[in-house]
């Protein structure tokens, strides 16, 4: 599985808002970040001990990705090392701003953001686990291992070698492309609009029901 989360680049207005929030004089310490949420009821700042990492499923320049559990749900933890050993006031404020922005994203075709936390001098983003991995993984899987039959919301795709290419049925290709397009439209329709900074097949995740979900983040 590739990297779980990608860059979402704000426009100039949002960047100014980010900078203003990061430069606020109000100090927010680590304990307050873990217990107090300012995100309309969403507990985006989590206790690290509530997220249990099971196995490493990906690694890149920006950090390590783990599969784990959170309150009974299977999740993904993207763990990114910080430049300093101890979280600073600015880092804590940045954590709160990122959590606030990401918690506002709610769409069937974007990866569900579940929260953030600090763990072992690392900044962690917790999101839903998409069991089929990335679209890149699916497109590059061998023909023999592709699944040709699908049952989702009344849809059925039967194995038909004449109507598929490389073992990947065209109806399923269209379904995933449409899902990704809907997720992108959602970002572009936000106020202010959001521009996905790295839209590739590796950053489009697929869940068990063959729904395409854009992985987005504000880092």
N, C-alpha and C positions, 0 to 999 in steps of 0.2 A: 504494500500500500504506500502511496506517495504521501507527500506532505498534506496534512489535514487542513491547514488553514492558509489563506493567501492574503495579499495586500489589498486594501480598499482605500483608494486615495481620495481625500475630501477636496472640495474646491477651495478657492481662496478665502471665502467667507467662513467656511467651517474651520479651516486652518487657523484663522484669527480667533475664533471662539475657543479652539483647543488651547491656543497660547494663553488666552486670557484666564481660562480655568486653571491651567498649570501654574500661573503666576499669582493666584489668589493668596492673600496673606493668611487665610485661615489654615492652621496646621491640623492635619488629620493623621493621627498615629496609627500604628499597625493594628492595635486592638480594636479601635473604632472601625477600621476598614473591614475587619472580620465580622463585626457584630451589627453594624448599622448600615442599612441600605438606603440610598436616596433615589432609587429607580422604580418608583411607583409600585411598590410591593414585590418587586423581583429581587430575591436574595442572590445578587450577582457576586458578592464577595464571600467566598466560601472558606470554611475551615479546611485546611490541608488534610487533616486526619480523617475527613469524611470521604475523601477520594482515595480509593485503593487501586494502585497500579498493579496490573496482572502481568503484562509482558510488553516488551519493546517491539513496536511494529514499524518504525520508521526513524530515519536519522538524516539530518541535513546540516548545512552550515549554520542555520539559525537556531537549531536545537534538536531535541529528541522527542519522538511521539510515542506515547504509551496507550495501550488498551487497558481499561480499568472499569471500576464500578463506582457509582455514586447513588446512594439511597436506593439500591435495588435496580438501577438502570445501568446498562452498558454504555460507557462513555469513552471518549478519547481525551487524553491530556497532552497538550503541546507544551513542553517544558523548555523555556528559553533562558539561558544563563545571563545574569546581569553583569555589568562591568565592575561592580563593587561587591564586597562580601556582605555588607550590611545595607539593607534598604534605606535610602535617604528620604527626606521629606518630599522632595520632588518626585522620586520614584513612586512613593505611596499615592501622591496626588495623580500621577500619570495612570496608575493602576485603576484608580476610581473613575477617571475620565474614560479610559478604554472600556471598562465594564459598563459604564452608563451608555456609551454609544453603541456597543455591540448588543446590549440587552434590548435595544429598540428595534432590532431586526427580527421580524416575525413573518415568515412566508414559507409555504410548503416546498419551495424550490431553493431555499437557502439553508445551510447547515444550522441546526438549532444551537445557539449559544446558551450554555448553562451556568457559566460563572468563571471567576478568576480567583487565584490564590497565590500566596508566596510559599515556596517549598525549597529548602536546601539552597538558599541564595539563588533561586530561579523564579522567574515570572511564568506562571502556568495559566493556560487557557483551557477550559473544560467545555467540550461540545459533544453533541450526539455522535454515536458510532454508526457509520454506514457500512454494513456488513459486506457489500460487494466491492468495496475499495473504490479506486478512482476510475474514471472513464478510460484513462490511459492504460490501467491494468487490464480492463476488459478488452479493449481494442487490440492489445498485444498478447492476449492469452491464446494458446494454441487452439485450433479449430475443434479438436476432439473434446476439449474441456468446456466449450460454450454450452450454455443451457438454451435449448430451443423451445421449450414449453414454458409458458408463463401464465399465472392466474393472478390478476390484479384488477380489482374493481370491475369484474365482468369481462375483462379483456382476455383473449386467449391467442397465443401465437404457437402454431404447430410447427414441428420440424419439417422443413421443406427446402431441400438442398438446391432446388432449381430457383427458388425465389429469395435465396439468401446469398451473401457474398462472404466468403471466409468464415462461414458458420455463424454469422451475426445477422439476424433477420432484419430486413429493411424497416418493417413496422416498429421494431424495437429501437433502431437507430433514430427514426423520426420522433419517437416518444421521448428519448433522452435529449435530442436536440431541442425539442419544443420546451421541455422542462427547464433546460439551461437558459433558453431565451426568455421564459417567464421570470426566472430569477433575476436575470439581467434587467428586464423591464421594471421589476420592482425596485431595484437599486436606482435606476435612472429616474424613476417617478418620485423618489423621496424628496423631501424639502429640507435642506437643499439637496439636489441630485448627488448621488454617489457614483464614482467611476471605479470599476474594478481594475486594479492595476496589473493583474497577471492572469488573464482568462485563458487557460490552457486545459487540455484534457486531464492533466494531472491534478488540477484544482477543481474539477467537477466530480463530486462523489456520488455514489449510487447506493441506495438503500436496498433492503431485502425485497421490496415491492417494485424494484426497477424505476424508482423516481430519481431524477437527476437533481442534485443539490449543489449550489455554489458555495464554496468555502470562502468566507470573507473575514477580514479582521482589520483593525485600525492601527497596525504597527508597521 
